[in-house]
Amino acid sequence: MGTHVIKMPDIGEGIAEVELSQWHVQVGDLVVEDQVLADVMTDKAMVDIPSPVHGKVIALGGQPGEVMAVGSILISIEVEGAGNVREGGEAPAAKAAPAPVQEKPVEVAVAKPAAASAPAPTRAAPVVARQPDERPLASPAVRKRAWDAGIELRFVHGSGPAGRILHEDLDAYLAQAEQPARGSDGRYARRTDEEQIPVIGLRRKIAQRMQDAKRRAAHFSYVEEVDVTALEELRVHLNHKHGDSRGKLTLLPFLVRAMVVALRDFPQMNVRYDDEAQVITRHGAVHVGVAAQTDGGLMVPVVRHAESLDLWGTSDEINRLAKAARSGKATREEMSGSTITLTSLGALGGIVSTPVLNLPEVAIVGVNRIVERPVVIKGQIVVRKMMNLSSSFDHRVVDGMDAAQFIQAIRGLLEQPACLFVE
């Protein structure tokens, strides 16, 4: 038997260190070739590290959340034969990480029924006892369901890969384990449990970027309401006529188009500000960051050269990038280089929001939900579809008057959508 050492690979792009986000194996596990061993995080891209060999895990080189240098030992595996550790204990240098990034399964965060309606188990559910500080593998949806049911996950047997706890494991545990006494419907049961969740991986990157943005930029927000009745009529008409052949359009491609047209008159919004060098770089190309929510947190893939795309081209690119971000396949290039950002919470958009700037940009346009409201037009009360734009700007380089006029220009384009296509 020998030892095969896997070192932290060179991810590329001049990266010297990466964060170890999650282990998919533990010491003692048997692994096969191409099995994913760990996830590591670069600036905003998650990368899978697969095993090049069959064998047994004998040592892990770090803990989740630890920042590791490229070339440091990631994991040691016992293998048949001599392994790759040379005499004297030296392992060969790390190879570059494989590209593209392997796709990860996406957990859909849908709440399952509570204990009272849990289905009968299809297999035995042995109760396990992990160490108090051991955090078992489980998706956010499973953790939320366990929290709602008052279950400590360290006592639940996981049947998924690397011992991951699945919804089926909770079903079996709920059906067999004796639950503490509760009120008639469980809503007033006394709770004493708690869980510590380390801020690592993508969540740590998001926290750092948000804190940096609020600390460095002088934020101010501007809110304007927009009558999108005509725009919605146009969108519905286009989807009815071309939806089957060209794809359905959401509101986002129209918003991107409105931003592109408005930026022709307000190029000072399409800039990146290097506050250390005190240099503003004004861009002719419009690279729109479109904020997308993923299981790991908020990510901002970039629609490059939005000025060159029509509605359907923009829609296709937004959908492609959002899918890549949610599946963990987005590349570093697809996640960086935006010149202005569009953010939307869709149907949950509320009435008003105060978006945080995506530094080093100086403008972010936020979209709130569409609601029907009575509006006075020419002395008559009519029902119109109204939507607010809640946008933020960097007051260090953007004046309030310019910001207001920029949003008013977008409003005019959305309220008279034919102007989006008049050159």
C-alpha positions, 0 to 999 in steps of 0.5 A: 500500500502507498499514499497518494497526496493531492495538493491544492491545485492551481485554479488559474488567473494568478490566484495564490490561495483559495478557501476550503469551503466544504468536504464531501469525504471524511477520514476513513471513507473509501473513494473512487476516481472522479468522486468529488472530494471537496469544494473550494472557493475563489473570488466568487466561483466554486470549484470541485476537486475530484479524486484522481485515484481509488483508495481510502482517505487517511488525512484531511489537510484543512477545515472548512473556512480555512484559506489554503495556499496553492500547492499545500496538501489538501488530502492524503489517500491510501492506495494500492501500489506505491502512491505518489509520495517520493522517498523522504515524504515529498509529494509532487507539485499540484496540477492545475484544477480541471476545467470546466467546473463540475456541476453540483446538484441543486437542492430546491428549498421547498418545505416538507410536511411537519412531523404530524403528516410525515410519511411512514419510513421505507427503511430503518432509521438508526439514531446516530450520535455525533460529536456536539461540535460536528456539523452533519452535511445537509441542505438548507431546506433540510436544516430548516425543516429540522429546525422547525421540527425541533430535531438536532441533526447530529442524531439523524442518520444520513443516507446520502453521499458522504453521510448527507442527511436527506428529507427521507432520513428526516421522515424515517427519524420522525416516524421512529424517534420519540418526540418531546411533549408539545402543545396541541399544535406544536406552535407554543412548544418551548425551545432551548436548542441552538445552532452555530453556523460558520460564515464560510465560502460564498457567504463569507465573500458576500459579507466581505463585499457588502461590508466593503461597499458600505464602508467605502462608498457614500451610498444614496438611494433614489426611488421613482414609480413607473407606469408599466401598463403599456410595457406589460401589454407589449411583453404579453403580446410578444410572448403570445406571438413569438414565445413558442419559437423564440422563448418567453420574455420576462421584465428583465430584458426590457429593463436591461434595454432601457438601461442601455439606451438611457446610458447613451445620455448618462455615460457617467453612470456606466463607470468603475471607480478606483478610489485608491488610484482616484481614477474613474474609468468610463466604459463604452461597452455596457456589461450589466451585472444581474443579481441572482439568488442561489442556494449559497447566496447572492451572486452577480453574473455579467451580461457582457456587451448588453448594448449589442443584444436584442430582447431575446438575446438578452433573455437567453443570456440572463437565463444561461448565466443564472443557471450557471450561477445556481449550478456552480458552473459559472466561470470567473469571467462570467462573474466579474467585470460588470459596469452597472448592476440590475437587481430584482426580487421578482414577485417578492420585490416589496414597495421600496428597497435600498440596494447596496452598490456592487463596487467598483461600480457607481450605480445599481438599479433595483426593481420592485414588484408590479402592483395594480393601483388606482391612478389619476390620469387627466382627471379620471381614476383608472387602474394601472400597473405600477412598479417602483425603481429603487436605485442606489448611487455612489455620491462620491462621483455621482451627483443627485441631479444626475442620478434622478435624471438617469432614473427618469430617463429609464422611466420614460423609456419603460412608460413609452416602450416603443422608444426602446427600439427607436434609433 
